[in-house]
Amino acid sequence: MSTITASDVKALRDRTGAGMMDCKRALADAEGDVEKAVEILRVKGQAQAAKRGERTASEGVVAPTARSECS
């Protein structure tokens, strides 16, 4: 198992925009391989998006707010 440094995690975060712990877990799962870690994060992101896509917004109200006129 390779050693994962904070700079590795930061570089992956900068590249993907994922959270710090997600990047750390992906690097650990990929045994330090950055390309594998990027793929793991991409697949994980698709799975989370699919879960969110199943939700429906069946209740709620959208109403306009009062506008103030500037003189």
Secondary structure, DSSP 8 states (H G I E B T S, - for coil): -----HHHHHHHHHHH---HHHHHHHHHHTTT-HHHHHHHHHHHHHHHHHHHHT----S------------
